[in-house]
Amino acid sequence: MTDVGNPPQYFWCVKHHRVETGQDRCPAKNLLGPYPTAAEAEQALQRVQDRNEQWDEDDARWTGQP
């Protein structure tokens, strides 16, 4: 991966359950992001859950399930 951009990018590490940035971050396989702020990175798992729920609802409507 390339250098962290300007402005900095933030990632949520699913291995360590923390925000990481810069060259001292985990491998990409453990990261969600990038996010523009640390606060947004902290909400990464909630965002994943919200999207999964929405997709499940969409799938249920598509297949005609209640």
mmCIF file of the N, C-alpha and C atoms, coordinates in Angstrom:
data_MODEL
# 
_entry.id   MODEL 
# 
loop_
_atom_site.group_PDB 
_atom_site.id 
_atom_site.type_symbol 
_atom_site.label_atom_id 
_atom_site.label_alt_id 
_atom_site.label_comp_id 
_atom_site.label_asym_id 
_atom_site.label_entity_id 
_atom_site.label_seq_id 
_atom_site.pdbx_PDB_ins_code 
_atom_site.Cartn_x 
_atom_site.Cartn_y 
_atom_site.Cartn_z 
_atom_site.occupancy 
_atom_site.B_iso_or_equiv 
_atom_site.pdbx_formal_charge 
_atom_site.auth_seq_id 
_atom_site.auth_comp_id 
_atom_site.auth_asym_id 
_atom_site.auth_atom_id 
_atom_site.pdbx_PDB_model_num 
ATOM 1   N N  . MET A 1 1  ? 0.845   -1.178  0.000  1.00 0.00 ? 1  MET A N  1 
ATOM 2   C CA . MET A 1 1  ? 0.000   0.000   0.000  1.00 0.00 ? 1  MET A CA 1 
ATOM 3   C C  . MET A 1 1  ? 0.889   1.239   0.000  1.00 0.00 ? 1  MET A C  1 
ATOM 4   N N  . THR A 1 2  ? 0.395   2.307   -0.510 1.00 0.00 ? 2  THR A N  1 
ATOM 5   C CA . THR A 1 2  ? 1.177   3.537   -0.585 1.00 0.00 ? 2  THR A CA 1 
ATOM 6   C C  . THR A 1 2  ? 1.125   4.298   0.724  1.00 0.00 ? 2  THR A C  1 
ATOM 7   N N  . ASP A 1 3  ? 1.882   5.371   0.784  1.00 0.00 ? 3  ASP A N  1 
ATOM 8   C CA . ASP A 1 3  ? 1.867   6.239   1.961  1.00 0.00 ? 3  ASP A CA 1 
ATOM 9   C C  . ASP A 1 3  ? 0.461   6.721   2.249  1.00 0.00 ? 3  ASP A C  1 
ATOM 10  N N  . VAL A 1 4  ? 0.206   6.980   3.498  1.00 0.00 ? 4  VAL A N  1 
ATOM 11  C CA . VAL A 1 4  ? -1.062  7.561   3.893  1.00 0.00 ? 4  VAL A CA 1 
ATOM 12  C C  . VAL A 1 4  ? -1.133  8.950   3.284  1.00 0.00 ? 4  VAL A C  1 
ATOM 13  N N  . GLY A 1 5  ? -2.281  9.253   2.720  1.00 0.00 ? 5  GLY A N  1 
ATOM 14  C CA . GLY A 1 5  ? -2.434  10.512  1.996  1.00 0.00 ? 5  GLY A CA 1 
ATOM 15  C C  . GLY A 1 5  ? -2.490  11.725  2.884  1.00 0.00 ? 5  GLY A C  1 
ATOM 16  N N  . ASN A 1 6  ? -2.628  12.838  2.240  1.00 0.00 ? 6  ASN A N  1 
ATOM 17  C CA . ASN A 1 6  ? -2.791  14.109  2.913  1.00 0.00 ? 6  ASN A CA 1 
ATOM 18  C C  . ASN A 1 6  ? -4.138  14.638  2.485  1.00 0.00 ? 6  ASN A C  1 
ATOM 19  N N  . PRO A 1 7  ? -5.148  14.700  3.278  1.00 0.00 ? 7  PRO A N  1 
ATOM 20  C CA . PRO A 1 7  ? -5.162  14.478  4.720  1.00 0.00 ? 7  PRO A CA 1 
ATOM 21  C C  . PRO A 1 7  ? -4.993  12.999  5.066  1.00 0.00 ? 7  PRO A C  1 
ATOM 22  N N  . PRO A 1 8  ? -4.674  12.719  6.317  1.00 0.00 ? 8  PRO A N  1 
ATOM 23  C CA . PRO A 1 8  ? -4.442  11.329  6.719  1.00 0.00 ? 8  PRO A CA 1 
ATOM 24  C C  . PRO A 1 8  ? -5.702  10.476  6.579  1.00 0.00 ? 8  PRO A C  1 
ATOM 25  N N  . GLN A 1 9  ? -5.494  9.183   6.432  1.00 0.00 ? 9  GLN A N  1 
ATOM 26  C CA . GLN A 1 9  ? -6.590  8.232   6.360  1.00 0.00 ? 9  GLN A CA 1 
ATOM 27  C C  . GLN A 1 9  ? -6.578  7.375   7.625  1.00 0.00 ? 9  GLN A C  1 
ATOM 28  N N  . TYR A 1 10 ? -7.759  6.973   8.047  1.00 0.00 ? 10 TYR A N  1 
ATOM 29  C CA . TYR A 1 10 ? -7.916  6.194   9.264  1.00 0.00 ? 10 TYR A CA 1 
ATOM 30  C C  . TYR A 1 10 ? -8.560  4.851   8.914  1.00 0.00 ? 10 TYR A C  1 
ATOM 31  N N  . PHE A 1 11 ? -8.165  3.819   9.638  1.00 0.00 ? 11 PHE A N  1 
ATOM 32  C CA . PHE A 1 11 ? -8.654  2.475   9.386  1.00 0.00 ? 11 PHE A CA 1 
ATOM 33  C C  . PHE A 1 11 ? -9.106  1.856   10.697 1.00 0.00 ? 11 PHE A C  1 
ATOM 34  N N  . TRP A 1 12 ? -10.095 0.964   10.625 1.00 0.00 ? 12 TRP A N  1 
ATOM 35  C CA . TRP A 1 12 ? -10.497 0.192   11.790 1.00 0.00 ? 12 TRP A CA 1 
ATOM 36  C C  . TRP A 1 12 ? -9.849  -1.169  11.676 1.00 0.00 ? 12 TRP A C  1 
ATOM 37  N N  . CYS A 1 13 ? -9.091  -1.567  12.696 1.00 0.00 ? 13 CYS A N  1 
ATOM 38  C CA . CYS A 1 13 ? -8.430  -2.858  12.716 1.00 0.00 ? 13 CYS A CA 1 
ATOM 39  C C  . CYS A 1 13 ? -9.351  -3.862  13.403 1.00 0.00 ? 13 CYS A C  1 
ATOM 40  N N  . VAL A 1 14 ? -9.798  -4.885  12.643 1.00 0.00 ? 14 VAL A N  1 
ATOM 41  C CA . VAL A 1 14 ? -10.700 -5.884  13.207 1.00 0.00 ? 14 VAL A CA 1 
ATOM 42  C C  . VAL A 1 14 ? -9.963  -6.871  14.108 1.00 0.00 ? 14 VAL A C  1 
ATOM 43  N N  . LYS A 1 15 ? -8.659  -6.910  14.015 1.00 0.00 ? 15 LYS A N  1 
ATOM 44  C CA . LYS A 1 15 ? -7.869  -7.791  14.879 1.00 0.00 ? 15 LYS A CA 1 
ATOM 45  C C  . LYS A 1 15 ? -7.676  -7.188  16.266 1.00 0.00 ? 15 LYS A C  1 
ATOM 46  N N  . HIS A 1 16 ? -7.339  -5.907  16.306 1.00 0.00 ? 16 HIS A N  1 
ATOM 47  C CA . HIS A 1 16 ? -7.038  -5.240  17.578 1.00 0.00 ? 16 HIS A CA 1 
ATOM 48  C C  . HIS A 1 16 ? -8.173  -4.361  18.097 1.00 0.00 ? 16 HIS A C  1 
ATOM 49  N N  . HIS A 1 17 ? -9.238  -4.202  17.298 1.00 0.00 ? 17 HIS A N  1 
ATOM 50  C CA . HIS A 1 17 ? -10.408 -3.399  17.693 1.00 0.00 ? 17 HIS A CA 1 
ATOM 51  C C  . HIS A 1 17 ? -10.008 -1.981  18.066 1.00 0.00 ? 17 HIS A C  1 
ATOM 52  N N  . ARG A 1 18 ? -9.301  -1.342  17.131 1.00 0.00 ? 18 ARG A N  1 
ATOM 53  C CA . ARG A 1 18 ? -8.871  0.039   17.361 1.00 0.00 ? 18 ARG A CA 1 
ATOM 54  C C  . ARG A 1 18 ? -8.668  0.752   16.017 1.00 0.00 ? 18 ARG A C  1 
ATOM 55  N N  . VAL A 1 19 ? -8.613  2.070   16.091 1.00 0.00 ? 19 VAL A N  1 
ATOM 56  C CA . VAL A 1 19 ? -8.314  2.885   14.916 1.00 0.00 ? 19 VAL A CA 1 
ATOM 57  C C  . VAL A 1 19 ? -6.810  2.865   14.694 1.00 0.00 ? 19 VAL A C  1 
ATOM 58  N N  . GLU A 1 20 ? -6.422  2.695   13.444 1.00 0.00 ? 20 GLU A N  1 
ATOM 59  C CA . GLU A 1 20 ? -5.002  2.722   13.083 1.00 0.00 ? 20 GLU A CA 1 
ATOM 60  C C  . GLU A 1 20 ? -4.804  3.660   11.897 1.00 0.00 ? 20 GLU A C  1 
ATOM 61  N N  . THR A 1 21 ? -3.615  4.216   11.806 1.00 0.00 ? 21 THR A N  1 
ATOM 62  C CA . THR A 1 21 ? -3.285  5.123   10.720 1.00 0.00 ? 21 THR A CA 1 
ATOM 63  C C  . THR A 1 21 ? -1.786  5.084   10.500 1.00 0.00 ? 21 THR A C  1 
ATOM 64  N N  . GLY A 1 22 ? -1.356  5.635   9.393  1.00 0.00 ? 22 GLY A N  1 
ATOM 65  C CA . GLY A 1 22 ? 0.076   5.733   9.129  1.00 0.00 ? 22 GLY A CA 1 
ATOM 66  C C  . GLY A 1 22 ? 0.712   4.422   8.742  1.00 0.00 ? 22 GLY A C  1 
ATOM 67  N N  . GLN A 1 23 ? 2.024   4.401   8.762  1.00 0.00 ? 23 GLN A N  1 
ATOM 68  C CA . GLN A 1 23 ? 2.792   3.229   8.363  1.00 0.00 ? 23 GLN A CA 1 
ATOM 69  C C  . GLN A 1 23 ? 2.758   2.121   9.403  1.00 0.00 ? 23 GLN A C  1 
ATOM 70  N N  . ASP A 1 24 ? 2.331   2.447   10.610 1.00 0.00 ? 24 ASP A N  1 
ATOM 71  C CA . ASP A 1 24 ? 2.349   1.501   11.722 1.00 0.00 ? 24 ASP A CA 1 
ATOM 72  C C  . ASP A 1 24 ? 0.984   0.824   11.887 1.00 0.00 ? 24 ASP A C  1 
ATOM 73  N N  . ARG A 1 25 ? 0.388   0.402   10.769 1.00 0.00 ? 25 ARG A N  1 
ATOM 74  C CA . ARG A 1 25 ? -0.922  -0.238  10.852 1.00 0.00 ? 25 ARG A CA 1 
ATOM 75  C C  . ARG A 1 25 ? -0.821  -1.700  10.424 1.00 0.00 ? 25 ARG A C  1 
ATOM 76  N N  . CYS A 1 26 ? -1.846  -2.440  10.757 1.00 0.00 ? 26 CYS A N  1 
ATOM 77  C CA . CYS A 1 26 ? -1.893  -3.865  10.438 1.00 0.00 ? 26 CYS A CA 1 
ATOM 78  C C  . CYS A 1 26 ? -2.003  -4.086  8.934  1.00 0.00 ? 26 CYS A C  1 
ATOM 79  N N  . PRO A 1 27 ? -1.801  -5.335  8.484  1.00 0.00 ? 27 PRO A N  1 
ATOM 80  C CA . PRO A 1 27 ? -1.986  -5.652  7.073  1.00 0.00 ? 27 PRO A CA 1 
ATOM 81  C C  . PRO A 1 27 ? -3.428  -5.369  6.629  1.00 0.00 ? 27 PRO A C  1 
ATOM 82  N N  . ALA A 1 28 ? -3.595  -5.101  5.351  1.00 0.00 ? 28 ALA A N  1 
ATOM 83  C CA . ALA A 1 28 ? -4.899  -4.741  4.799  1.00 0.00 ? 28 ALA A CA 1 
ATOM 84  C C  . ALA A 1 28 ? -5.976  -5.776  5.097  1.00 0.00 ? 28 ALA A C  1 
ATOM 85  N N  . LYS A 1 29 ? -5.618  -7.053  5.208  1.00 0.00 ? 29 LYS A N  1 
ATOM 86  C CA . LYS A 1 29 ? -6.625  -8.085  5.468  1.00 0.00 ? 29 LYS A CA 1 
ATOM 87  C C  . LYS A 1 29 ? -7.316  -7.900  6.818  1.00 0.00 ? 29 LYS A C  1 
ATOM 88  N N  . ASN A 1 30 ? -6.740  -7.099  7.711  1.00 0.00 ? 30 ASN A N  1 
ATOM 89  C CA . ASN A 1 30 ? -7.317  -6.849  9.030  1.00 0.00 ? 30 ASN A CA 1 
ATOM 90  C C  . ASN A 1 30 ? -7.981  -5.482  9.153  1.00 0.00 ? 30 ASN A C  1 
ATOM 91  N N  . LEU A 1 31 ? -8.049  -4.729  8.053  1.00 0.00 ? 31 LEU A N  1 
ATOM 92  C CA . LEU A 1 31 ? -8.504  -3.348  8.132  1.00 0.00 ? 31 LEU A CA 1 
ATOM 93  C C  . LEU A 1 31 ? -9.801  -3.104  7.387  1.00 0.00 ? 31 LEU A C  1 
ATOM 94  N N  . LEU A 1 32 ? -10.606 -2.189  7.922  1.00 0.00 ? 32 LEU A N  1 
ATOM 95  C CA . LEU A 1 32 ? -11.749 -1.613  7.224  1.00 0.00 ? 32 LEU A CA 1 
ATOM 96  C C  . LEU A 1 32 ? -11.412 -0.158  6.978  1.00 0.00 ? 32 LEU A C  1 
ATOM 97  N N  . GLY A 1 33 ? -11.739 0.326   5.826  1.00 0.00 ? 33 GLY A N  1 
ATOM 98  C CA . GLY A 1 33 ? -11.442 1.724   5.507  1.00 0.00 ? 33 GLY A CA 1 
ATOM 99  C C  . GLY A 1 33 ? -10.760 1.835   4.168  1.00 0.00 ? 33 GLY A C  1 
ATOM 100 N N  . PRO A 1 34 ? -10.271 2.991   3.863  1.00 0.00 ? 34 PRO A N  1 
ATOM 101 C CA . PRO A 1 34 ? -9.973  4.119   4.744  1.00 0.00 ? 34 PRO A CA 1 
ATOM 102 C C  . PRO A 1 34 ? -11.192 5.007   5.017  1.00 0.00 ? 34 PRO A C  1 
ATOM 103 N N  . TYR A 1 35 ? -11.092 5.726   6.108  1.00 0.00 ? 35 TYR A N  1 
ATOM 104 C CA . TYR A 1 35 ? -12.087 6.706   6.518  1.00 0.00 ? 35 TYR A CA 1 
ATOM 105 C C  . TYR A 1 35 ? -11.389 8.047   6.677  1.00 0.00 ? 35 TYR A C  1 
ATOM 106 N N  . PRO A 1 36 ? -12.127 9.143   6.460  1.00 0.00 ? 36 PRO A N  1 
ATOM 107 C CA . PRO A 1 36 ? -11.501 10.471  6.546  1.00 0.00 ? 36 PRO A CA 1 
ATOM 108 C C  . PRO A 1 36 ? -11.198 10.934  7.965  1.00 0.00 ? 36 PRO A C  1 
ATOM 109 N N  . THR A 1 37 ? -11.890 10.352  8.960  1.00 0.00 ? 37 THR A N  1 
ATOM 110 C CA . THR A 1 37 ? -11.653 10.760  10.351 1.00 0.00 ? 37 THR A CA 1 
ATOM 111 C C  . THR A 1 37 ? -11.576 9.527   11.252 1.00 0.00 ? 37 THR A C  1 
ATOM 112 N N  . ALA A 1 38 ? -10.947 9.692   12.395 1.00 0.00 ? 38 ALA A N  1 
ATOM 113 C CA . ALA A 1 38 ? -10.874 8.612   13.375 1.00 0.00 ? 38 ALA A CA 1 
ATOM 114 C C  . ALA A 1 38 ? -12.271 8.257   13.886 1.00 0.00 ? 38 ALA A C  1 
ATOM 115 N N  . ALA A 1 39 ? -13.125 9.253   14.052 1.00 0.00 ? 39 ALA A N  1 
ATOM 116 C CA . ALA A 1 39 ? -14.483 9.008   14.540 1.00 0.00 ? 39 ALA A CA 1 
ATOM 117 C C  . ALA A 1 39 ? -15.263 8.119   13.575 1.00 0.00 ? 39 ALA A C  1 
ATOM 118 N N  . GLU A 1 40 ? -15.114 8.349   12.284 1.00 0.00 ? 40 GLU A N  1 
ATOM 119 C CA . GLU A 1 40 ? -15.794 7.501   11.303 1.00 0.00 ? 40 GLU A CA 1 
ATOM 120 C C  . GLU A 1 40 ? -15.218 6.088   11.313 1.00 0.00 ? 40 GLU A C  1 
ATOM 121 N N  . ALA A 1 41 ? -13.923 5.962   11.481 1.00 0.00 ? 41 ALA A N  1 
ATOM 122 C CA . ALA A 1 41 ? -13.302 4.643   11.548 1.00 0.00 ? 41 ALA A CA 1 
ATOM 123 C C  . ALA A 1 41 ? -13.811 3.874   12.769 1.00 0.00 ? 41 ALA A C  1 
ATOM 124 N N  . GLU A 1 42 ? -14.023 4.567   13.873 1.00 0.00 ? 42 GLU A N  1 
ATOM 125 C CA . GLU A 1 42 ? -14.535 3.922   15.086 1.00 0.00 ? 42 GLU A CA 1 
ATOM 126 C C  . GLU A 1 42 ? -15.930 3.349   14.876 1.00 0.00 ? 42 GLU A C  1 
ATOM 127 N N  . GLN A 1 43 ? -16.673 3.891   13.929 1.00 0.00 ? 43 GLN A N  1 
ATOM 128 C CA . GLN A 1 43 ? -18.041 3.441   13.647 1.00 0.00 ? 43 GLN A CA 1 
ATOM 129 C C  . GLN A 1 43 ? -18.092 2.392   12.529 1.00 0.00 ? 43 GLN A C  1 
ATOM 130 N N  . ALA A 1 44 ? -16.951 1.892   12.109 1.00 0.00 ? 44 ALA A N  1 
ATOM 131 C CA . ALA A 1 44 ? -16.887 0.979   10.965 1.00 0.00 ? 44 ALA A CA 1 
ATOM 132 C C  . ALA A 1 44 ? -17.743 -0.263  11.154 1.00 0.00 ? 44 ALA A C  1 
ATOM 133 N N  . LEU A 1 45 ? -17.660 -0.914  12.302 1.00 0.00 ? 45 LEU A N  1 
ATOM 134 C CA . LEU A 1 45 ? -18.422 -2.140  12.506 1.00 0.00 ? 45 LEU A CA 1 
ATOM 135 C C  . LEU A 1 45 ? -19.925 -1.873  12.551 1.00 0.00 ? 45 LEU A C  1 
ATOM 136 N N  . GLN A 1 46 ? -20.319 -0.750  13.117 1.00 0.00 ? 46 GLN A N  1 
ATOM 137 C CA . GLN A 1 46 ? -21.737 -0.384  13.113 1.00 0.00 ? 46 GLN A CA 1 
ATOM 138 C C  . GLN A 1 46 ? -22.209 -0.145  11.689 1.00 0.00 ? 46 GLN A C  1 
ATOM 139 N N  . ARG A 1 47 ? -21.374 0.489   10.906 1.00 0.00 ? 47 ARG A N  1 
ATOM 140 C CA . ARG A 1 47 ? -21.709 0.747   9.507  1.00 0.00 ? 47 ARG A CA 1 
ATOM 141 C C  . ARG A 1 47 ? -21.870 -0.573  8.733  1.00 0.00 ? 47 ARG A C  1 
ATOM 142 N N  . VAL A 1 48 ? -20.987 -1.521  8.987  1.00 0.00 ? 48 VAL A N  1 
ATOM 143 C CA . VAL A 1 48 ? -21.079 -2.844  8.352  1.00 0.00 ? 48 VAL A CA 1 
ATOM 144 C C  . VAL A 1 48 ? -22.398 -3.504  8.753  1.00 0.00 ? 48 VAL A C  1 
ATOM 145 N N  . GLN A 1 49 ? -22.723 -3.485  10.047 1.00 0.00 ? 49 GLN A N  1 
ATOM 146 C CA . GLN A 1 49 ? -23.953 -4.099  10.526 1.00 0.00 ? 49 GLN A CA 1 
ATOM 147 C C  . GLN A 1 49 ? -25.178 -3.447  9.886  1.00 0.00 ? 49 GLN A C  1 
ATOM 148 N N  . ASP A 1 50 ? -25.202 -2.121  9.834  1.00 0.00 ? 50 ASP A N  1 
ATOM 149 C CA . ASP A 1 50 ? -26.333 -1.398  9.235  1.00 0.00 ? 50 ASP A CA 1 
ATOM 150 C C  . ASP A 1 50 ? -26.503 -1.778  7.769  1.00 0.00 ? 50 ASP A C  1 
ATOM 151 N N  . ARG A 1 51 ? -25.400 -1.826  7.037  1.00 0.00 ? 51 ARG A N  1 
ATOM 152 C CA . ARG A 1 51 ? -25.475 -2.178  5.617  1.00 0.00 ? 51 ARG A CA 1 
ATOM 153 C C  . ARG A 1 51 ? -25.930 -3.616  5.428  1.00 0.00 ? 51 ARG A C  1 
ATOM 154 N N  . ASN A 1 52 ? -25.427 -4.526  6.241  1.00 0.00 ? 52 ASN A N  1 
ATOM 155 C CA . ASN A 1 52 ? -25.846 -5.924  6.125  1.00 0.00 ? 52 ASN A CA 1 
ATOM 156 C C  . ASN A 1 52 ? -27.344 -6.079  6.383  1.00 0.00 ? 52 ASN A C  1 
ATOM 157 N N  . GLU A 1 53 ? -27.856 -5.379  7.388  1.00 0.00 ? 53 GLU A N  1 
ATOM 158 C CA . GLU A 1 53 ? -29.284 -5.428  7.676  1.00 0.00 ? 53 GLU A CA 1 
ATOM 159 C C  . GLU A 1 53 ? -30.085 -4.883  6.503  1.00 0.00 ? 53 GLU A C  1 
ATOM 160 N N  . GLN A 1 54 ? -29.635 -3.792  5.916  1.00 0.00 ? 54 GLN A N  1 
ATOM 161 C CA . GLN A 1 54 ? -30.338 -3.211  4.772  1.00 0.00 ? 54 GLN A CA 1 
ATOM 162 C C  . GLN A 1 54 ? -30.317 -4.169  3.590  1.00 0.00 ? 54 GLN A C  1 
ATOM 163 N N  . TRP A 1 55 ? -29.178 -4.790  3.338  1.00 0.00 ? 55 TRP A N  1 
ATOM 164 C CA . TRP A 1 55 ? -29.078 -5.737  2.227  1.00 0.00 ? 55 TRP A CA 1 
ATOM 165 C C  . TRP A 1 55 ? -29.963 -6.964  2.480  1.00 0.00 ? 55 TRP A C  1 
ATOM 166 N N  . ASP A 1 56 ? -30.035 -7.431  3.722  1.00 0.00 ? 56 ASP A N  1 
ATOM 167 C CA . ASP A 1 56 ? -30.913 -8.556  4.050  1.00 0.00 ? 56 ASP A CA 1 
ATOM 168 C C  . ASP A 1 56 ? -32.370 -8.187  3.776  1.00 0.00 ? 56 ASP A C  1 
ATOM 169 N N  . GLU A 1 57 ? -32.767 -6.976  4.146  1.00 0.00 ? 57 GLU A N  1 
ATOM 170 C CA . GLU A 1 57 ? -34.125 -6.507  3.871  1.00 0.00 ? 57 GLU A CA 1 
ATOM 171 C C  . GLU A 1 57 ? -34.369 -6.424  2.367  1.00 0.00 ? 57 GLU A C  1 
ATOM 172 N N  . ASP A 1 58 ? -33.401 -5.897  1.647  1.00 0.00 ? 58 ASP A N  1 
ATOM 173 C CA . ASP A 1 58 ? -33.527 -5.802  0.191  1.00 0.00 ? 58 ASP A CA 1 
ATOM 174 C C  . ASP A 1 58 ? -33.644 -7.188  -0.436 1.00 0.00 ? 58 ASP A C  1 
ATOM 175 N N  . ASP A 1 59 ? -32.826 -8.124  0.035  1.00 0.00 ? 59 ASP A N  1 
ATOM 176 C CA . ASP A 1 59 ? -32.878 -9.494  -0.485 1.00 0.00 ? 59 ASP A CA 1 
ATOM 177 C C  . ASP A 1 59 ? -34.241 -10.127 -0.208 1.00 0.00 ? 59 ASP A C  1 
ATOM 178 N N  . ALA A 1 60 ? -34.771 -9.916  0.991  1.00 0.00 ? 60 ALA A N  1 
ATOM 179 C CA . ALA A 1 60 ? -36.078 -10.483 1.350  1.00 0.00 ? 60 ALA A CA 1 
ATOM 180 C C  . ALA A 1 60 ? -37.170 -9.925  0.440  1.00 0.00 ? 60 ALA A C  1 
ATOM 181 N N  . ARG A 1 61 ? -37.130 -8.623  0.158  1.00 0.00 ? 61 ARG A N  1 
ATOM 182 C CA . ARG A 1 61 ? -38.113 -8.030  -0.743 1.00 0.00 ? 61 ARG A CA 1 
ATOM 183 C C  . ARG A 1 61 ? -37.952 -8.594  -2.150 1.00 0.00 ? 61 ARG A C  1 
ATOM 184 N N  . TRP A 1 62 ? -36.736 -8.764  -2.584 1.00 0.00 ? 62 TRP A N  1 
ATOM 185 C CA . TRP A 1 62 ? -36.443 -9.258  -3.929 1.00 0.00 ? 62 TRP A CA 1 
ATOM 186 C C  . TRP A 1 62 ? -36.965 -10.686 -4.114 1.00 0.00 ? 62 TRP A C  1 
ATOM 187 N N  . THR A 1 63 ? -36.806 -11.514 -3.071 1.00 0.00 ? 63 THR A N  1 
ATOM 188 C CA . THR A 1 63 ? -37.225 -12.908 -3.169 1.00 0.00 ? 63 THR A CA 1 
ATOM 189 C C  . THR A 1 63 ? -38.674 -13.120 -2.717 1.00 0.00 ? 63 THR A C  1 
ATOM 190 N N  . GLY A 1 64 ? -39.336 -12.061 -2.235 1.00 0.00 ? 64 GLY A N  1 
ATOM 191 C CA . GLY A 1 64 ? -40.728 -12.155 -1.816 1.00 0.00 ? 64 GLY A CA 1 
ATOM 192 C C  . GLY A 1 64 ? -40.911 -12.731 -0.424 1.00 0.00 ? 64 GLY A C  1 
ATOM 193 N N  . GLN A 1 65 ? -39.853 -12.729 0.387  1.00 0.00 ? 65 GLN A N  1 
ATOM 194 C CA . GLN A 1 65 ? -39.975 -13.228 1.752  1.00 0.00 ? 65 GLN A CA 1 
ATOM 195 C C  . GLN A 1 65 ? -40.429 -12.095 2.663  1.00 0.00 ? 65 GLN A C  1 
ATOM 196 N N  . PRO A 1 66 ? -41.199 -12.460 3.707  1.00 0.00 ? 66 PRO A N  1 
ATOM 197 C CA . PRO A 1 66 ? -41.675 -11.400 4.639  1.00 0.00 ? 66 PRO A CA 1 
ATOM 198 C C  . PRO A 1 66 ? -40.565 -10.802 5.452  1.00 0.00 ? 66 PRO A C  1 
# 
